[in-house]
Amino acid sequence: MEFVFVIPRPNLFPESYPYGVQFFDAGNSKDAVEAGTTAEAFAQCVREHGFFVEREYAERTPALKQVIPYSLVVRQGDGEGPEVLCLRRTKAGGEARLHDKLSIGVGGHINPVDMQDESAGSNSDSPNEGYSQERDGSDPIAAATRREVAEEELSIEGPYTVHRVGLLNDDSNAVGAVHVGLVQVIAVKGPVAIREVDQLEGSFVPVAELRRLDSTGANFETWSSLLLSELDH
């Protein structure tokens, strides 16, 4: 039985249900914090209102939003602009609804194991050196990001940083109605390799090429399609 981390919809979106990407305000003014539009305001919502429920129940309860850390892995390309890791999930993967779809987001559900009080730490021998957020036991998102991205799906060598940039919401379909994405940018400098080579394949792709693929009908998953038009931001 799997338990997943959720936030009640009214606590997450008290006034309206946004569509697409809602970027966090860069500043931490009193008005922005009270409006819930900063990264810190979201972190406070996680700490005060988040809890775990059975995934089977959460999947059929739109009143709860399952929080998914949805991370773009970005590096500076050989040319002038950045490159984003683009993945394709093969038919060997567990989520049948994602088979053969392209994705620029890495991550998955937050589980109770992510509530462990464990510092991310860093040292010269650690492949996770430079991880920028502590796992303090009350906000499990940083731990879930590290587990899903750097320990299960990918191998990241060298320092990297994680930046929370906004929320991704799409209530237009049954899957989106019960999930919300926390959009994060993971900036890497060293090599990145795919661990689950039987379930994933991919490479770093320039932003312009990603947009070309999207415009020509490439099979991107819904959240990735919504993010593609926002990459300049």
C-alpha positions as CSV (number, residue, x, y, z in Angstrom):
1,M,0.0,0.0,0.0
2,E,1.5,3.3,-1.1
3,F,0.9,6.6,0.8
4,V,1.4,9.9,-1.0
5,F,1.8,13.5,0.2
6,V,-1.2,15.8,-0.4
7,I,-2.5,19.3,0.3
8,P,-6.2,20.1,0.5
9,R,-7.2,22.1,-2.6
10,P,-8.6,25.1,-0.6
11,N,-5.4,25.5,1.3
12,L,-3.3,25.4,-1.9
13,F,-5.6,27.5,-4.1
14,P,-7.9,29.5,-1.7
15,E,-9.3,31.9,-4.3
16,S,-9.2,30.3,-7.7
17,Y,-7.9,27.3,-9.6
18,P,-5.1,28.4,-11.9
19,Y,-4.2,26.8,-15.2
20,G,-0.7,26.3,-16.4
21,V,2.4,27.6,-14.7
22,Q,2.1,30.1,-11.9
23,F,5.6,31.5,-11.1
24,F,6.5,32.4,-7.6
25,D,7.1,36.1,-6.9
26,A,10.8,36.8,-6.8
27,G,10.5,39.0,-3.7
28,N,9.2,38.2,-0.2
29,S,7.1,41.3,0.4
30,K,4.4,41.1,3.0
31,D,1.6,41.3,0.4
32,A,3.2,38.5,-1.7
33,V,3.6,36.3,1.3
34,E,0.1,36.8,2.4
35,A,-1.2,36.2,-1.1
36,G,0.6,32.8,-1.1
37,T,2.6,33.7,-4.3
38,T,6.2,33.2,-3.0
39,A,8.2,30.0,-2.6
40,E,8.3,30.6,1.2
41,A,4.5,30.9,1.3
42,F,4.2,27.6,-0.5
43,A,6.7,26.0,1.8
44,Q,4.7,27.2,4.8
45,C,1.5,25.7,3.2
46,V,3.4,22.4,2.9
47,R,4.4,22.5,6.5
48,E,1.0,23.5,7.9
49,H,-1.5,21.6,5.7
50,G,0.3,18.7,4.0
51,F,-0.2,15.1,5.0
52,F,-0.1,11.6,3.7
53,V,-3.1,9.5,2.5
54,E,-3.4,6.2,0.6
55,R,-2.6,6.8,-3.1
56,E,-5.7,4.9,-4.2
57,Y,-7.9,7.3,-2.2
58,A,-6.0,10.4,-3.4
59,E,-6.3,9.4,-7.1
60,R,-10.1,9.6,-6.9
61,T,-10.3,12.7,-4.6
62,P,-9.9,16.1,-6.4
63,A,-10.4,17.9,-3.1
64,L,-6.8,16.8,-2.4
65,K,-3.8,17.7,-4.5
66,Q,-0.9,15.2,-4.7
67,V,2.3,17.3,-4.7
68,I,4.8,16.2,-7.4
69,P,8.2,17.8,-7.5
70,Y,8.6,18.3,-11.3
71,S,12.3,19.2,-11.9
72,L,13.9,20.5,-15.1
73,V,17.6,19.4,-15.2
74,V,19.5,22.2,-17.0
75,R,23.1,22.8,-18.1
76,Q,24.9,25.4,-20.1
77,G,25.3,24.0,-23.6
78,D,28.2,24.1,-25.9
79,G,26.5,26.9,-27.8
80,E,25.2,30.1,-26.5
81,G,22.1,28.9,-24.7
82,P,21.1,26.3,-22.0
83,E,20.1,22.7,-22.6
84,V,17.4,20.8,-20.9
85,L,17.3,17.1,-20.2
86,C,14.6,15.5,-22.3
87,L,13.4,12.0,-21.4
88,R,11.3,9.4,-23.1
89,R,9.6,6.8,-20.9
90,T,9.7,3.3,-22.5
91,K,7.0,0.7,-22.3
92,A,9.0,-1.0,-19.5
93,G,8.1,1.8,-17.1
94,G,5.4,1.4,-14.5
95,E,3.1,4.3,-15.5
96,A,1.3,3.0,-18.6
97,R,-0.2,6.4,-19.3
98,L,3.3,7.9,-19.7
99,H,4.7,5.3,-22.1
100,D,6.5,6.7,-25.2
101,K,5.8,10.3,-24.1
102,L,8.6,12.9,-23.9
103,S,9.2,14.8,-20.7
104,I,11.4,17.7,-19.6
105,G,10.3,17.1,-16.0
106,V,11.8,14.6,-13.6
107,G,10.2,13.5,-10.3
108,G,7.4,11.6,-8.7
109,H,5.2,11.3,-5.7
110,I,6.4,12.2,-2.2
111,N,6.3,9.2,0.2
112,P,6.6,8.9,4.0
113,V,10.2,7.9,3.7
114,D,10.9,11.5,2.6
115,M,9.9,12.8,6.1
116,Q,13.1,11.4,7.6
117,D,15.0,14.1,9.4
118,E,18.2,14.0,7.4
119,S,20.4,16.7,6.2
120,A,21.4,16.7,2.5
121,G,25.0,17.5,3.4
122,S,27.9,17.8,1.0
123,N,31.5,16.7,0.8
124,S,34.0,16.3,-2.0
125,D,33.3,12.5,-2.3
126,S,29.5,12.9,-2.6
127,P,27.9,12.9,-6.1
128,N,25.2,15.2,-4.5
129,E,27.7,17.9,-3.5
130,G,26.2,21.3,-3.6
131,Y,22.6,20.3,-2.9
132,S,21.0,23.5,-1.7
133,Q,18.1,22.5,0.5
134,E,18.1,20.7,3.8
135,R,15.8,17.9,4.6
136,D,14.4,19.0,8.0
137,G,11.6,16.5,8.4
138,S,8.7,19.0,8.1
139,D,9.0,19.8,4.4
140,P,9.6,16.5,2.5
141,I,9.9,18.0,-0.9
142,A,13.7,18.4,-0.9
143,A,14.1,14.8,0.2
144,A,11.7,13.5,-2.4
145,T,13.5,15.5,-5.1
146,R,16.9,14.0,-4.1
147,R,15.5,10.5,-3.9
148,E,13.5,10.5,-7.1
149,V,15.9,12.5,-9.2
150,A,19.5,12.0,-8.0
151,E,19.2,8.6,-6.4
152,E,16.6,6.6,-8.4
153,E,16.2,8.0,-11.9
154,L,19.4,9.9,-12.6
155,S,23.1,10.0,-11.6
156,I,24.4,13.5,-11.2
157,E,28.1,14.0,-10.8
158,G,29.5,17.2,-9.3
159,P,27.7,20.1,-7.6
160,Y,24.2,21.1,-8.4
161,T,21.5,23.5,-7.1
162,V,17.8,23.2,-6.8
163,H,15.5,26.3,-7.3
164,R,11.8,26.3,-6.7
165,V,10.2,28.5,-9.4
166,G,6.4,27.9,-9.3
167,L,3.4,25.7,-9.4
168,L,2.0,23.8,-12.4
169,N,-1.8,23.0,-12.4
170,D,-4.1,21.6,-15.0
171,D,-7.6,20.6,-13.9
172,S,-8.8,19.9,-17.4
173,N,-8.3,16.1,-17.1
174,A,-8.8,13.5,-14.4
175,V,-5.0,13.0,-13.8
176,G,-4.3,16.7,-13.5
177,A,-7.3,17.3,-11.2
178,V,-5.6,15.3,-8.4
179,H,-2.0,16.5,-8.9
180,V,-0.1,19.7,-8.7
181,G,3.5,20.1,-9.9
182,L,6.1,22.0,-8.0
183,V,8.3,23.3,-10.8
184,Q,12.0,23.3,-10.0
185,V,15.2,23.9,-11.9
186,I,18.1,21.7,-11.1
187,A,21.2,23.4,-12.5
188,V,24.1,21.0,-13.1
189,K,27.7,21.4,-14.2
190,G,28.9,17.8,-14.4
191,P,27.8,14.7,-16.3
192,V,24.3,13.3,-15.9
193,A,23.4,9.7,-16.6
194,I,20.2,7.8,-16.6
195,R,20.0,5.1,-14.0
196,E,16.8,3.3,-15.1
197,V,18.0,2.6,-18.6
198,D,15.4,-0.1,-19.1
199,Q,12.6,2.5,-18.4
200,L,14.1,5.8,-19.6
201,E,16.1,7.2,-22.4
202,G,17.1,10.7,-23.2
203,S,19.7,13.5,-23.7
204,F,20.2,17.2,-23.2
205,V,18.5,19.2,-25.9
206,P,18.8,22.9,-26.7
207,V,15.7,25.0,-25.9
208,A,15.1,25.9,-29.5
209,E,15.1,22.3,-30.5
210,L,12.6,21.5,-27.8
211,R,10.3,24.2,-29.1
212,R,10.7,22.9,-32.6
213,L,9.7,19.4,-31.5
214,D,6.7,20.7,-29.7
215,S,5.5,22.7,-32.7
216,T,5.8,19.7,-35.0
217,G,3.6,17.5,-32.8
218,A,6.1,15.6,-30.7
219,N,4.4,13.5,-28.0
220,F,5.2,15.5,-24.9
221,E,3.3,14.8,-21.7
222,T,0.8,17.5,-20.8
223,W,2.9,19.2,-18.0
224,S,5.9,19.4,-20.2
225,S,3.9,20.9,-23.0
226,L,2.7,23.6,-20.6
227,L,6.3,24.3,-19.5
228,L,7.8,24.5,-23.0
229,S,6.3,27.9,-23.7
230,E,7.7,29.2,-20.4
231,L,11.3,28.2,-20.7
232,D,12.6,31.7,-21.2
233,H,11.1,32.7,-17.9
